[in-house]
Amino acid sequence: MIKIFREDTQWAIAGEVSTTTLEQLACQLPRELRDDGSKVVAGKEGFAALLVFGDLPNETLAKHLLTSVTPVYLLDFDDDAPVTLKLDRKKMRVTETRADKHPAEFLDERGIVAPGYALTTSPAKSVGLVEGVSLAEAKRALPPDAEFELLEHPRGVLVDDGPAGGVLARKLGKRAYLVYHNPEDGWFSCTRYEPGQEAASYSPVTPNLNRPPLDNILGETSLEGILRVLAIPGELLGLDATGAAGDGR
């Protein structure tokens, strides 16, 4: 049975298309995702989206919409590796991948609010460590206009944006650790990506119910210990040299 996260967008199909066409497309979703499991929303200037609250993105369904409109956008709201794919009828393949802009932001610019993703400024910081990849390889794999920084690391590369690190790891088939920290209240979590496996999460205060839980990260259970074993500078997550939360400046 498909698990539905009511009013929490998991993926979407969008484009300059009528809501009627998207409603017809929604009829091709699994039974559990019809009605309360999805909804069609109209945006600005003829843009509309089919928002889905469960299961995994369906590229076949998105390509089916290409018979009516082009381009079509397939948006994945994955917690740690959100991505937007642009599909073009003329090429019938992915023509653009946006890892630097969250799908919710992409839709918001077009007049659509994705349930579960109100765009508010968060004090949380994140960083990704992608193992077994060179700086040059990482740069080639990401959009040239990406708005995040890549840093060399003894085990691979650091990405100063956790979700972007997840996208990079998934695209290159590499192991990655994505660390999140809120310097205001001390909350933190770490997601581990393994090629060919479901991502798992260590979050001692508020477990991620969408991920298999981890008991530790390489034997460490504190934020400071995790950063030490991963050799990630604490300053990237708002910590000062002593490991305490900085003032955010």
JONOR-V529415 format. One line per field, one symbol per residue. ss: DSSP state (~ for helix, > for strand, _ for the rest). psi: psi as a letter, one per 30 degrees, with the letter a starting at -180 (. if undefined). burial: # if it has 24 or more other C-alpha atoms within 12 Angstrom, else .. Layout:
ss=???
psi=???
burial=???
//
This chain:
ss=___>______>>>>>>__~~~~~~~~____~~~_~~~>>>>>____>>>>>>_>____~~~~~~~______>>>>>______>>>>>>____>>>>>>____~~~~~~_______________>>>>>>>>___~~~~~~~________>>>>__>>>>__~~~~~~~~~~~___>>>>>>>_____>>>>>>______>>>_________>>___>__>__~~~~~~~~___~~~~_>_____>____
psi=kkkkjkhjkellklailleeeeeeeffflkefflcffllkkkbkhgklkjkkglalkjeeeefefffelklkkjkjgkefiklkkkkkeffhlkfkkjffkkeeeeeefggkkjkfhkjlkkfkllkkjjlgkleeeeefflkfgkhlkkkkkffclkkgjeeeeeeeeeefhlklkjkkkjfegfkllkkkkkkglkklkjjfejkjffkkkkfljhfkfleeeeeeffhkkfffggkaffglkagf.
burial=...#...############.###.##..#...##..#######...#############.######..####################.....#.#############...####.#......############..##.##...#.#####...#################.##########..########.....#####......#...#..#....###.##..##########.....#....
//
